[in-house]
Amino acid sequence: MHVVFCIAPFSGHVNPSLAVVSELTRRGHRVSYATTAEFSQPAREAGGYAVVYDTMMGTPQDGRAVPRNPPGGAVGHDFANGHRAQLRDLKAMLPPLISAFADDPPDAIVCDPMTWAGRALAARCRVPHINSITTMIAKARWSLGPANAGFDPADPRLPQLFAATSAVLVGYGTGLTADQLFGTDGVVPTIVYHPRAFEAEGGEFGPDVHFVGPCLPSRPNGPCEGPGHGSDVRPPGDGPVVLVSLGTVFNRQPALFRRCIDAFAGTRCRVVAALGGMDAAALGSLPGNAQAHSYLPLTQAMRYADVFIGHAGMTSTMEALSFGIPVVAMPQILEQRVNAGRLAELGLGLCLDPAQQTQEAIRRAVTTVLHDDGIRLRLDWMRAEIERAPGAPAAAQAIENTL
């Protein structure tokens, strides 16, 4: 079987799918992975054949160190502008993908709702598609991603945009309309990378939704290998370790990183900041109990972390919970607010909305989650739920079952 993956080119979307790629190739299937140059090597290392395309998704509009705002996500986001950006990406991505698979058609396509070209390619090739979801499933059923306050159904720009989208879909022979591209997918198989217990309405989803849990590269208690991994950057001292990450999209925020670091200056806490590609020099001189790394594998650094301060992206949140680490969530966009709200609702950590992300509030939240026995009990429960999740083998089986 030839399976094509078309996943949004962001670490939090790509990383969970790589274990599924490895499992499929282990079972003897051939996998092609459509992605940007940035993720082509990880796709190859997982066993896939990388089909590289260019995209504007996630790319800053200029050279300034600002958060990269993917369409459909940012707080206060203009829905029509997001739609226009997604349409531009659809036009750019479809031709090279159609060409790449013209003589080697797929048998099935694993699609990310954030990347319209995957769904369009599946329709053109007349093959089944499987959804790959790295958000709360109830918020991701609509292909445009989480709806937010920026969506106004009466916006006069929308009819023209929907018509333009339908024209592109017709022009490339997909047989889809814009309504079909954006609408609820019904009984289409869906792979979800968190356990059913974390989903707010998890019990309401039928057998077509596969809550496989976080597909980590290795088990939490496995060996730590290789240079640059967490064991090589374990901070000196014996105080609690606070790991800080804002992911790789909304991470260009040196002031916020500094607040997290300075909140613990002069304390026994040891702070390790994973900057997601940002130059550590942007933070200036750090206190003696802090260190910052442009890149740091979170699943390795979490082996020694006591608290995780994160942006509430689903992938990094699941990684922390897999290790039983309490989370202080600092969401930057609506999708992350949904995750953070569920995290707090389940008693697995605390949520600090943007207006609350001060040094004092960060220090107080970390102190609370470190010493709250109730949070520890809930973390043990969620860790057990994650351990029971069927993982990459169930995801691969779901893909096989489509045929």
C-alpha positions in Angstrom: 0.0 0.0 0.0 1.2 3.5 -0.9 0.3 6.0 1.8 0.8 9.7 1.4 1.0 12.0 4.4 0.1 15.7 3.9 0.7 17.4 7.3 1.0 21.1 8.2 4.7 22.0 8.3 4.9 22.7 12.1 6.8 20.5 14.6 3.7 20.0 16.7 1.8 18.6 13.7 4.7 16.6 12.1 6.3 15.0 15.1 3.4 12.8 16.3 2.9 11.5 12.7 6.5 10.3 12.3 5.9 7.3 14.6 3.0 6.3 12.4 5.2 6.6 9.3 7.7 4.2 11.0 5.0 1.8 11.9 3.6 1.7 8.4 7.0 1.1 6.8 7.7 -1.6 9.4 4.5 -3.3 8.2 5.8 -3.3 4.6 3.9 -0.3 3.3 5.4 2.5 1.2 5.1 6.0 2.6 5.5 9.4 0.9 5.6 12.4 3.1 4.7 15.8 1.5 6.3 18.5 3.5 8.7 21.5 3.4 12.4 21.2 3.3 12.6 21.9 7.0 10.9 18.5 7.8 12.2 16.5 4.9 15.0 14.8 6.8 12.9 13.7 9.8 10.4 12.3 7.3 13.2 10.3 5.6 14.6 9.1 9.0 11.1 7.8 9.9 11.2 5.7 6.7 9.2 7.9 4.3 10.0 9.3 0.9 10.0 13.1 1.2 8.1 15.1 -1.4 9.2 18.7 -0.8 7.0 21.7 -1.6 7.2 25.4 -0.8 4.7 27.1 1.4 4.1 30.5 3.0 2.4 28.9 6.0 4.1 29.9 9.2 6.6 32.2 7.5 7.0 35.7 8.9 6.1 38.5 6.5 9.5 40.2 7.1 12.7 39.6 9.0 11.5 40.8 12.4 11.6 38.4 15.4 7.8 38.2 15.7 5.4 35.2 16.3 4.5 33.4 13.1 0.8 33.3 12.8 -0.7 30.3 11.0 -4.0 31.0 9.3 -7.0 30.1 11.5 -5.2 30.4 14.8 -4.3 33.8 16.2 -6.2 35.6 18.8 -8.2 38.3 17.1 -7.5 36.7 13.8 -9.4 38.0 10.7 -11.1 34.9 9.3 -11.3 36.2 5.8 -7.6 37.0 5.7 -6.8 33.5 7.0 -9.0 32.0 4.3 -7.1 34.0 1.7 -3.8 32.8 3.0 -4.9 29.2 3.0 -6.3 29.6 -0.5 -2.9 30.9 -1.7 -1.2 27.9 -0.2 -3.7 25.5 -1.8 -2.9 27.1 -5.2 0.9 26.8 -4.5 0.8 23.2 -3.2 -1.6 21.4 -5.4 0.3 21.5 -8.7 3.6 20.1 -7.4 1.7 17.4 -5.4 -0.4 16.4 -8.5 2.8 16.2 -10.5 4.7 14.2 -7.9 2.0 11.5 -7.7 0.8 11.5 -11.4 2.7 8.3 -12.1 2.7 6.9 -8.6 -0.7 7.4 -7.2 -1.4 6.9 -3.5 -3.8 4.3 -2.1 -4.7 6.6 0.8 -3.8 10.0 2.1 -3.4 11.1 5.7 -4.6 14.7 5.8 -4.1 17.5 8.3 -7.2 19.7 8.3 -4.8 22.7 8.4 -3.4 21.7 5.0 -6.2 21.9 2.4 -4.1 20.4 -0.4 -4.1 16.9 1.3 -7.9 16.7 1.2 -8.0 18.1 -2.3 -5.4 15.6 -3.6 -7.3 12.7 -2.1 -10.4 13.8 -3.9 -8.6 14.2 -7.2 -7.0 10.8 -6.9 -10.3 9.3 -5.8 -8.7 7.6 -2.8 -9.7 7.5 0.9 -8.4 10.1 3.3 -7.7 9.8 7.0 -7.7 12.9 9.2 -4.6 13.5 11.4 -5.6 15.8 14.3 -3.2 17.4 16.8 -5.9 19.6 18.5 -9.0 18.9 20.5 -11.1 16.9 18.0 -14.3 18.8 18.6 -12.5 22.0 17.5 -10.8 20.5 14.6 -13.6 18.9 12.6 -13.9 22.0 10.5 -11.0 22.2 8.0 -10.3 25.8 8.7 -9.2 25.0 12.2 -10.7 26.4 15.4 -13.4 28.9 14.9 -12.9 32.1 16.9 -14.2 35.6 17.4 -12.7 36.6 14.1 -15.3 34.6 12.2 -18.3 36.5 11.0 -20.7 34.5 8.7 -22.0 37.8 7.3 -18.6 39.0 6.2 -19.2 40.3 2.6 -15.7 38.9 1.6 -16.6 35.3 2.3 -18.9 34.5 -0.7 -16.2 35.6 -3.1 -13.5 33.6 -1.2 -15.7 30.5 -1.1 -16.4 30.9 -4.9 -12.6 31.3 -5.6 -11.9 28.2 -3.5 -14.5 26.2 -5.4 -13.1 27.4 -8.7 -9.6 26.2 -7.7 -11.0 22.8 -6.7 -12.9 22.4 -9.9 -10.0 23.6 -12.0 -7.8 20.8 -10.6 -10.4 18.1 -11.0 -11.0 17.3 -7.4 -14.8 17.1 -7.6 -15.0 19.0 -4.4 -16.8 22.3 -3.6 -15.6 24.7 -0.9 -18.5 23.6 1.3 -17.3 20.0 1.1 -13.7 21.0 1.8 -14.6 23.0 4.9 -17.5 20.9 6.2 -17.6 18.2 8.8 -16.0 15.0 7.6 -18.7 12.6 8.9 -17.5 9.1 9.3 -14.0 9.6 7.8 -11.4 7.8 10.0 -9.6 10.2 12.3 -6.4 9.8 14.2 -6.2 11.9 17.4 -2.9 12.2 19.3 -4.2 12.4 22.8 -6.2 9.9 24.9 -9.9 9.9 24.9 -9.9 11.0 28.6 -8.4 14.3 27.7 -11.1 15.1 25.1 -13.9 17.2 26.7 -16.6 15.0 25.0 -14.5 12.0 24.3 -17.2 9.5 25.1 -19.4 10.9 22.3 -17.1 9.9 19.5 -17.6 6.6 17.7 -15.2 4.0 16.4 -14.2 6.2 13.4 -12.2 8.4 15.8 -9.0 6.7 17.0 -7.6 8.3 20.2 -4.1 6.8 19.8 -2.4 9.1 22.3 0.9 10.9 21.9 3.2 8.9 19.6 6.5 9.7 21.3 9.8 8.7 19.8 10.6 6.6 22.8 9.0 5.6 26.1 9.6 8.0 29.0 11.8 5.5 30.8 13.8 4.5 27.8 17.5 5.2 27.3 18.7 8.7 26.6 21.1 8.6 23.7 23.0 10.9 21.4 24.7 14.3 21.7 22.7 17.3 22.4 20.0 15.4 24.2 18.5 16.1 27.6 21.2 14.3 29.6 23.9 16.6 28.2 22.2 19.8 29.4 21.0 18.7 32.9 21.5 21.9 34.9 23.8 21.8 38.0 22.3 21.9 41.5 19.6 20.1 43.3 16.6 22.5 43.1 13.4 21.9 41.1 13.9 22.1 37.3 11.5 24.4 35.4 11.4 23.6 31.7 10.1 26.5 29.5 9.0 26.2 25.8 6.8 28.2 23.6 7.0 25.8 20.7 8.2 26.8 17.2 5.5 29.1 15.8 4.6 31.7 18.5 8.1 31.4 20.1 9.7 34.7 18.9 9.0 36.3 22.3 12.2 37.0 24.1 10.4 39.2 26.7 8.1 36.4 27.7 11.0 34.0 28.0 12.8 36.5 30.2 9.8 36.8 32.5 9.8 33.1 32.9 13.5 33.1 33.7 13.6 36.2 35.9 10.6 34.9 37.9 13.1 32.4 39.5 16.2 34.5 39.8 17.8 34.1 43.2 15.8 30.9 44.0 16.8 27.3 44.1 14.8 26.6 40.9 16.9 25.8 37.8 15.4 27.1 34.6 16.0 25.5 31.2 14.5 27.4 28.2 14.0 25.7 24.9 13.7 28.5 22.4 12.4 26.6 19.3 15.0 28.0 17.0 15.3 31.5 18.4 18.9 32.7 19.1 19.7 32.5 22.8 21.5 35.8 22.5 18.1 37.5 22.1 17.5 36.9 25.8 20.6 38.8 27.0 22.7 37.8 30.0 21.0 35.1 32.1 20.9 34.5 35.9 23.3 31.8 37.1 20.4 29.4 37.6 19.1 29.6 34.0 20.2 28.3 30.6 18.7 28.8 27.2 19.1 26.6 24.1 18.1 27.5 20.6 17.0 23.9 20.1 16.4 21.2 22.7 14.6 17.9 22.4 11.7 18.3 24.9 11.2 14.5 25.3 14.8 14.3 26.6 14.8 17.4 28.7 11.5 16.3 30.3 13.3 13.4 31.9 14.7 15.7 34.6 12.0 18.5 34.6 9.8 19.0 37.6 7.5 21.6 36.0 6.8 22.5 32.4 5.9 26.0 31.4 4.4 25.8 27.9 2.2 27.4 25.3 -0.4 24.6 25.6 0.2 23.1 22.2 -1.2 19.7 22.3 2.0 17.8 21.4 4.2 19.3 24.0 1.4 19.2 26.6 1.0 15.5 25.9 4.7 15.0 26.2 4.8 16.6 29.6 1.8 14.6 30.8 3.4 11.4 29.5 6.2 12.0 32.1 3.8 13.0 34.8 5.0 16.6 34.8 2.6 19.3 35.9 2.0 22.1 33.4 1.7 25.8 33.8 0.0 26.7 30.5 0.5 30.1 28.9 -1.6 29.9 25.7 -1.0 32.4 22.9 -3.9 31.5 20.5 -7.4 30.2 20.8 -6.6 26.6 20.0 -4.1 26.6 22.9 -6.6 28.3 25.2 -8.9 25.3 24.6 -6.1 22.9 25.5 -5.1 24.9 28.5 -8.7 25.1 29.7 -9.1 21.4 29.5 -5.8 20.9 31.3 -6.9 23.1 34.2 -10.4 21.5 34.2 -8.8 18.0 34.7 -6.6 19.3 37.5 -3.3 18.6 35.6 -1.9 22.1 35.9 -2.8 25.8 35.8 -3.6 28.2 33.0 -2.3 31.8 32.8 -4.0 33.8 30.1 -1.9 36.5 28.3 -2.8 39.2 30.7 -1.8 37.0 33.7 1.6 36.0 32.3 3.6 38.2 34.8 6.8 37.2 36.7 4.9 37.1 40.0 2.0 35.0 38.5 4.4 32.6 36.8 6.4 32.1 40.0 3.2 31.6 42.1 1.7 29.1 39.6 4.9 27.0 39.5 5.1 26.9 43.3 1.5 25.8 43.4 1.8 22.9 41.0 5.0 21.8 42.6 3.4 21.3 46.0 -0.3 20.4 45.2 -0.9 16.7 46.1 -4.2 16.8 44.2 -2.5 17.7 41.0 0.0 14.9 41.5 -2.8 12.4 41.9 -4.5 13.6 38.7 -1.1 13.5 36.9 -0.8 9.8 37.9 -4.3 9.2 36.5 -3.6 10.9 33.2 -0.2 9.2 32.8 -2.0 5.9 33.1 -4.5 6.9 30.5 -1.7 7.8 28.1 0.1 4.5 28.8 -3.1 2.7 27.9 -3.6 4.6 24.6 -2.8 2.2 21.7 -0.3 4.4 20.0 1.2 4.3 16.5 0.2 0.6 15.8 -3.5 1.6 16.2 -3.0 4.5 13.9 -1.4 2.3 11.3 -4.2 -0.2 11.7 -6.8 2.5 11.1 -5.1 3.5 7.9 -4.9 -0.1 6.7 -8.6 -0.5 7.5 -9.5 2.3 5.1 -8.8 -0.2 2.3 
